[in-house]
Amino acid sequence: MTNRITPLTERPSWKALEAHALTARKQHLRELFARDPTRGERLAVEAAGLYLDYSKQRVTDETLALLLQLAGEANLGDRIDAMFRGDRINVTEKRSVLHVALRTPRQESLVVDGQDVVAQVHGVLDKMAGFADRVRSGEWKGHTGRPIRAIVNIGIGGSDLGPVMAYEALRHYSQRDLTFRFVSNVDGTDFAEATLDLDPAETLFIVASKTFTTQETMTNARTARDWSLATLQNPDAVARHFVAVSTNAAEVAAFGIDTANMFGFWDWVGGRYSMDSAIGLSTMIALGPVHFRALLDGFHQMDLHFRTAPFDRNLPVLMALIGLWNTDFLDAGSVAILPYEQYLKRFPAYLQQLVMESNGKQVTQDGTPVGCQTSPIYWGEPGTNGQHSFYQLIHQGTRLVPCDFIAFAQPLHPVGRHHDLLLANVLAQAEALAFGRTREEVEAEGTPAWLVPHRTFEGNRPSSVLVADRLTPAVLGALVALYEHSVFTQGVLWDIDSFDQWGVQLGKVLAERILPELESEGQPVLGHDSSTNALIRRFRDRARSDD
Ligand code: G6Q
């Protein structure tokens, strides 16, 4: 007889949450705040420079107690220890998941399979720092002897979204006489636009690819090599204008990049968890090694908090539990990420991959159906722009959209009243969502009866507000680590493998099959469905048509 773990939805705490949700769904945030005047201060927690106010989430002490019980029944504590220890918790790929080692201080050690991974990490960080300093100072020269002025990161998915997000987020701290571009899409427009105004003699390409076999990245890298050599004329120029970030030395060498200019990482770093590995080389060149190490320290402070704080005061755990409550018990299908900080404009896109590629799964680790909803859809835009577009739906639509507001007490660019206006808006939005405006209030304003339903806000729409003093490298690190660990915690509760991504495979395989069908000279025999066959024929027919 097998010793089967009780499925999540059959556990006592899940059943209790289901029963509790029947009454909780009817409770309004207006009542919860009226009943407890201290709620706003009580339901808040602070760590690693981040203050999380979750009082406007639709939870009570009982909800939180039951959710914490759920975490206990899922052995969350043991699973956290297993990750930090380097156990192979990515079960379908039989790998350790050790992004936390990427920010472990130099003096510590973590031995996995006989290797001190912390020592390896710092070896690469030192090499990155040496290189970054040489590029930043102009000591690293291009093939014609001119210093580098533009850095183009070529990568996709985890080898792009972290670097581009971090560059945008921390641009304030970047070396302004260097230009940074990011090419990811196999659409030639991406490369063409990114390099339109660049001079090959002053441009350095970072080819960032864990496998160094990814179709999009290798296509862009080859195009970049052709673009460079068309001007520089000498294959030796590749060594001065191309460096690689990869785990695959053989492919890097085959491409023509000197492996002395390769920055390595390891199979225990997942793509979407890699922005603080060598994949962050562009970030380090932009910010300099000192700021990059501050970023790592911010990650590490959140790691320490996650590992040691009791769950009822643990930011990532609380965020994860509340997210699960919204998804599985209040039927919310998405989460809006709303940074009130222009520099975080790519943060929602970054989180989309982190969260949805990690927890967009339908089976548990042993392959059985999960039995409840898993990852919600993440989306968002910086405030206040969203207020003038999709916030309408969040306030008055038929769907429940929990929001994560992110705001900073101090602006990076103090200009007149801008920052006060920004903060007034974020506070107003969270307040309006929670408390709304009742029919009676609208009527009391003398609104005509026919207009009252249109002007009424039911409220009771949940949100959290995340606050830090200022967007610094350390704060960004803590913020990313907060979401990483929240994703991990939800994966533990759903008992899914948050570190694989089998769902991206099928499309890749089919594209390999379709490519020759698009490119072949004769009429290929097409064996797809009638829709795909007709579309292939149309693309073939129209590709070279002038009419
Ligand atoms: C992330 C995924 C995926 C990956 C890209 C790029 O977790 O694994 O987004 O990062 O497919 O892969 P390479 O770095 O190997 O080119």
Boltz pocket constraint, residues with backbone or C-beta under 6 A from the ligand:
constraints:
  - pocket:
      binder: B
      contacts: [[A, 156], [A, 157], [A, 158], [A, 159], [A, 208], [A, 209], [A, 210], [A, 211], [A, 212], [A, 213], [A, 214], [A, 217], [A, 270], [A, 271], [A, 272], [A, 273], [A, 357], [A, 501]]
      max_distance: 6.0
